[in-house]
Amino acid sequence: MRLILALTLASFAGCTSFPELEAAQTPGIQSAAYPRLLPLDTLLTEEGDPRATPEAMGDLAARVARLRARADRLRGPVIDSGTRSRMARGVVEG
């Protein structure tokens, strides 16, 4: 019975419609040239103009700050002290 249910659900998953990928493309991407392929050694040793703009670096720094603040909030206690003391007392059946 479980096998039949699993196969039925799997067959429904095959009927899912996917979003149009072409709609997500940036205009002009179809006519854009492919990027140059370079050896990794060249990329690691190549010195030149930075590839990130100051605006992109500002956005990246802001995102890093938001992620660090979120991580700091997640480091706090998961269970508040009132709940922790109730749990420590245990379950009392009456």
C-alpha positions in Angstrom: 0.0 0.0 0.0 2.8 2.4 0.9 4.6 1.6 -2.4 1.5 2.5 -4.4 1.2 5.8 -2.5 4.8 6.6 -3.0 4.6 5.8 -6.7 1.5 7.9 -7.1 3.1 10.9 -5.3 6.2 10.5 -7.4 4.2 10.6 -10.6 2.5 13.8 -9.5 5.9 15.4 -9.0 6.6 14.7 -12.6 3.6 16.8 -13.6 4.9 20.0 -11.9 5.3 23.0 -14.2 8.6 24.8 -14.0 9.0 28.5 -14.3 10.1 29.8 -17.7 13.9 30.1 -17.6 13.9 32.5 -20.6 11.9 35.0 -18.7 14.7 35.2 -16.0 17.4 36.1 -18.5 18.9 39.6 -18.7 18.0 41.4 -21.9 20.7 41.0 -24.5 22.1 37.8 -23.0 21.4 35.8 -26.1 23.6 38.0 -28.2 26.4 38.4 -25.6 29.8 36.9 -26.3 31.0 34.0 -24.1 33.5 35.1 -21.5 37.2 34.3 -22.1 38.4 31.1 -20.5 41.7 31.6 -18.7 44.0 29.2 -16.8 43.6 29.4 -13.0 47.3 30.3 -12.6 46.8 33.3 -14.8 43.8 34.4 -12.8 45.6 34.0 -9.5 48.8 35.9 -10.6 47.2 38.5 -12.9 47.3 42.0 -11.5 45.1 44.6 -13.0 42.1 46.7 -12.4 39.9 45.4 -9.7 36.8 43.8 -11.1 34.4 44.9 -8.3 33.1 48.5 -8.4 33.0 50.6 -5.3 29.2 50.3 -5.3 29.4 46.5 -5.4 31.9 46.5 -2.6 29.6 48.7 -0.5 26.7 46.4 -1.1 28.9 43.4 -0.2 30.1 45.1 3.0 26.5 45.8 4.0 25.5 42.2 3.3 28.4 41.0 5.4 27.4 43.3 8.3 23.8 42.0 8.1 24.9 38.4 8.0 27.3 38.9 11.0 24.5 40.6 13.0 22.2 37.7 12.2 24.8 35.2 13.3 25.3 37.1 16.5 21.5 36.9 17.2 21.5 33.2 16.5 24.3 32.7 19.0 22.1 33.7 21.9 20.3 31.2 24.1 17.7 29.2 22.4 15.6 28.6 25.5 14.7 31.6 27.7 15.5 31.3 31.4 11.8 30.9 32.5 11.3 28.0 30.2 14.6 26.5 31.2 13.7 26.6 34.9 10.3 24.9 34.2 12.1 22.2 32.2 14.5 21.7 35.0 11.7 21.0 37.4 10.4 18.3 35.1 6.9 17.0 34.5 4.7 16.6 37.6 1.8 14.3 37.1 -1.2 15.1 39.3 
